[in-house]
Amino acid sequence: MVESVIISGANGFIGRHLADYLRSKNLSVYTIFKDQKDIILNKSNPIICNLVEDKIEDKLPKNIDTFIHFYYINVNINFGGKNVT
C-alpha cells in the first residue's frame, strides 16, 4: 500500500492536480521545487532541490514509497551535429 509520494513538477497542471488528489486521499505528499520562489501554491512538505545540479538523495525523506516525475527540463543537446531541444 502506498502511503507517501514525491512529485517533481508539482507546479505544472498535472503535478499540481495529482498532488491535491493524493492529499485528499490522506497520503503524505512531498513536492520538489527548484528553489523557494517556485513554491507558488500552498504545498505540504515542499522540498527545495534542483534535479539537475543537486545530489537528490541527500534531500529526500527516507520513507518514500513512490516517486512520480513530471518535471520538464529544457536542455539543448547536440545530436548528429544538430542542436535538439
C-alpha positions, 0 to 999 in steps of 0.5 A, spaced: 500 500 500 502 506 498 502 511 503 507 517 501 509 520 494 514 525 491 512 529 485 517 533 481 513 538 477 508 539 482 507 546 479 505 544 472 497 542 471 498 535 472 503 535 478 499 540 481 492 536 480 495 529 482 498 532 488 491 535 491 488 528 489 493 524 493 492 529 499 485 528 499 486 521 499 490 522 506 497 520 503 503 524 505 505 528 499 512 531 498 513 536 492 520 538 489 521 545 487 527 548 484 528 553 489 523 557 494 520 562 489 517 556 485 513 554 491 507 558 488 501 554 491 500 552 498 504 545 498 505 540 504 512 538 505 515 542 499 522 540 498 527 545 495 532 541 490 534 542 483 534 535 479 539 537 475 545 540 479 543 537 486 545 530 489 537 528 490 538 523 495 541 527 500 534 531 500 529 526 500 525 523 506 527 516 507 520 513 507 518 514 500 514 509 497 513 512 490 516 517 486 512 520 480 516 525 475 513 530 471 518 535 471 520 538 464 527 540 463 529 544 457 536 542 455 539 543 448 543 537 446 547 536 440 545 530 436 548 528 429 551 535 429 544 538 430 542 542 436 535 538 439 531 541 444 
